[in-house]
Amino acid sequence: MFQFSRGHCPVAFLSALAVAYACTPVVQRLALRWGAVDQPHARKVHTKPTPTLGGLAIFAGFLVGALIGNEGLWGALDLTPVLIGCGLMVAVGVIDDTRNLPAIAKLGGQLVAAGTVWSLGIQIDGFTNPFDGKWLQLAWWQSATVTVLWIVSVTNTINLIDGLDGLAAGVSALSAAALGLIAMNIKSGAPVAALAAATCGAALGFLRHNFNPAKIFMGDTGSQLLGMLLAIISIRGPLKAATFVSILVAVLVLGVPVLDTAFAIGRRVLNRQPIHQADRGHLHHRLVDRGLSQRQAVVVIYALSGMLCLAAILMFLRV
């Protein structure tokens, strides 16, 4: 079987970055032609109509980074569940960006995509008991429930922080980089590190067009794709050990979107609002409302996310 070296990660990263960067203007023109344009709204920060569907460029960049940049990836890690699952999630995102799906329909699509990934072998099979160190094997239905819940949860955390120019792309790039560095230090984790590098490169290639003032938004197409990729990489990476520390590491890497989503759910429950109902209470909204510019708010959240990612890496290396 083809074995990855760490040298494959730069190839995956650079090829994904170049393709995503080059494809974004093409997707921008297609979005305008198809009428996939995000209109200004009282809850939103942008003030002019902006084309969406940028996630298609991210998907293109990831595919090239994973397949061409790492020509031996098929021999070391079966990409079939990744490509099928991400393809389904992108399809749901495209429909939502162009047709504005009801929340229940979008959730249904996410569940189908996540369930497909589980059925094709990307699974959380069990946990190590933190008290006695024994392995707790999950039944198939428990494994399916935990895996699907993790994938859908991470997907929606990235979706929910996509509220400022460049925010979701930058945070996703930082999280992918951290997961890649962690995977490099896991036995047989090099293929996963290459997937993380491709994800990071694709996000950064798109970010060049998406940073304030954004020329294009990634839309649900991009945020759902990046969320699924981060969930899959974490399952193949730190969560593979399934210890308390490895779970904490995975949560820390995704700390900003996870905490923001947790507070959003709690806030809406306390206010007796539907959980899926959008509001202006997210961290990025609060920073802007306190007088920060979009760029300043995004940089602050980048810094916070970077610190949490660094803490996760150091915690993992010390174990």
N, C-alpha and C positions, 0 to 999 in steps of 0.2 A: 504494500500500500504506500502511496506517495505520502511522505512526511513533510510537513511545513517547517520552514525555518522562519525566524523572526524577520528575515529579509523580504518575505512575501507581503508583509503588512504595508510597507511604503508603496509597493506597486499597486496594491488594492486601493490604498488611500488616494494616491495621485491620479490613477485612472478614473476613479469614481468622481473625484473633485473636478477633473477636466471635463468629463462628459456632462455632469450636472450643470456646470457653468455654461457650457456651450449650448445645451438643450433648453435652458430656461427662456431665452428670448424667443425660441421657436414655440414653446408652450404658451408664452405670453400672447403671441399673435393668434394662435389657435383659440385661446380662451376668449379673446376679443371677438373673433369670428363666430364662435359658438354662443356668445352672449353670457359666458360664465364670468360675471363681474360682480364684485362685492360692493354693494351700495352703502354710503354713510348711514349711520343710525345713532340714535341717542345713546345707546349703550356702548357703541364702538368708538374708537379713538380716531380712526382715519377720517379725513374730511373730503375726500374725492373718490369717485368710483375707481376701483382697482381690480384688474383681472386676477382671477384665482386659478386653481388647478395646477399650481406650481409643483405639487407632489408628483406629477408625472415626470418632471425633470429629475427629481430626487430618485424616483424608482429607476429611471434609465441609468443614472449614475451608479446606483447600487448594483444593478445587474451587471454592468460592465466591470465594476470593481471586483465583484465576486467571481465572475466567470472568466473574463479575459485577464485581468490582473493577477489572478491566481489559477493558472491553468490546471493545477493538480487538485483543485478543491473537490471535484466530484469523487476522486478516489479516496480522499481523507474524510469527507463529511458529506453525506447525502443532502443536496440542496433542494430536493424535490418538495419536502414539506414547507420549507422556507418560501420558495417561489410560488407554490400554490396558495399558501395561506396569505402571503403578502399580495398576490394578485387579486384574491377575493376581497381583501381589505381595501385595496386601491379601487376596485370596482364599486364598492359601497360608497367610498369617498367621492368618486366622480359623480355618481348618481345624486348624492347629497349636495354637492357643489353646484350641480346644474338644475336639480329638481326640488331641492330643499325637502329632504325626507322628514317625516314625523320622527320624533325621538324614539318611539317604540320600534319603528321599522329599522332605524339605524342600529339600535341595540341588537335587534334580531340578526342583522347582517354581520355584526361584530361577533356574535355568538357562533354563527355558522363558520366564519373564518377561523376563530380560535378552536372550535371543535374539530375542524378539519386538520389543523396543525397537530392537535393531540392524537387524532386517529392515525396520523401518518408517522408517529413515533417521537415527537418532541413532547416529553411528558415529565412531570414531577411525580416520581414513583414512591417517594417516602421521605422520612425525616429521621435524623438521629436524635434520640431522646437526650436532652441536655443534662438529665440527672444521673443516668446510668450508662450513657454512651451506646445503648443498644439501638439497632436499626428498626424503625417502625415502617413496615411495608404497607402501602396503601392498596386497598381493593381497587379494581378498575374504575368503578364509579366514583370513588373518592379521588383517585388520580385525575380523572376527567374533570371533576368539579373544581379541584384546586388549580389545575393547569389553566382551564378556561377562565376561571375567576381572575387569576394573575394576569393573563394576557389582556383580557378586556379591561381590567382595572388600569394597567399601565397605559394601554392605548388611550383611555379616556383622560388620564392625568396629563398626557402630552397635548391632547385635544383641548383641554380646558385652559392651559397656559398660553395657547396661541392667540394672544390678545394684543400684542404690540409688535411692531416691525422687527423681525429678526429674533424674537424671544424664543420661540419653540425650536427654531433651527439651531441657535447657539447653545441652548441648554441640552438639546439632544446630542449635539456634537461633543460637548463636554462629557456627558454620560457615556456615550459610545467609546470615547477615548479612555475613560476610566475602566470600563468593562474590558476593553481590549488589553490594557496593561495588566489587569488582574488575570485575564485568561492566559497571558503569556507565562504566568507563574503557576499555572495548573497543569498537571500531567495531561498530555495530549490535548492541550488547550489552544495550540497554535492555529488550527483552522477556525476556531471561534474568534480568536484575535483578528484574523483576516476579515471575517464578517464584520466585526466591530470597526475595523479600519475603513472598510468600504462604506459603512453607514456614516461614519464621521466625515469622510471625504465628500460623500454625496450631500450631506447637510451643509457643509461649509461651501461647496460649490454653488449651491442655491442661495446661501446667505449673502453672497456678494451682490445679488440682485434684490434681496429681501430686507437688507438693513435699512434703517430709516434715512431718507424717505423711500419706502418700498415701491419698486416698480411692479411687483407681482406678489400675491399671497400664496402660501402653500395650500390653503384650504384644508378641508377635512381629508382630502386625498393624501396630503403630505403628513398631517399630524397623526392620522391613524396609521399610516405606513411606518413612520418613525417610532410610534408607540409599540407597534407589533414587533418591529425589529429589535428594539431594546428589550422587550419582554422575552423574545426568543433567545437573544444573546445571553441574558441573565440566567435563563434556565439551563443553557448549555455551559455557562460559565460558573459564577459563584454558587448558584442554587444547585448545581450538580452535586456539591458536597452535602447539601441539605442539613448543615449544622446551624445552631443558633447564630453563630458569628457570621456564617456565610449569608444567611437570610438578612441579618442586620446590615451587612455590607451592601447587598443588592438594594435594600431600601434606602440606605444613605446615598448611594450613587444617584438615585432618583428622588433625593430628598426634597428638593424645591417643588416639583410638580405633585409629589405625594402629599406633602404638608398643605399645599395650596388647595388641593382637591379635598382633603380631609376637613379643612376649615370651611370650605364652600358647602360641603354636605351638612356639617353641623350648623352653619349659619342659616341655611335654607330650612332645615328641620325646626330650628328655634323660631324662625319667622313664619312657620307653617306654609312654606312655599313648596311646590313640586321640586324634587331634587334636580330634575333636568332643566328647570327654568333658569335661564341666564340672568346674571345681574352684574353690577359694577363693584362687587366686593372683593375681587381677586387682588392678590398682592400687587400686581402691576398697575391695576386701576388705582389702588390706594396711594402708590408712589407718585403717580401722575397727578392725582387730586391734591397731593401735598406740595405741588409746585415743580416737581422734577420734569424735565423734558422726556420725550420718549427714549432718546438715546441714553440719557442719564439713568432712567429707570431700568432699562435693559442691562446696562453695564453693572448696576448694583446687583441685579439678580444673577448675572453671569458670575460676579465675584462670590456671591453666596453659594451658588451651585458648585463653583470650582473648589471652594473650601470644603464642602461636604464630600465631593468626589475625592479630594486629597485625603480627607479623614478616612474614607472607606478604603482607599488603597493602603494607607499606613496600617489600619486595623487588620486588613487581610495579610499583609506581609509580616506582621508581628505574631500571627497565630502559628 
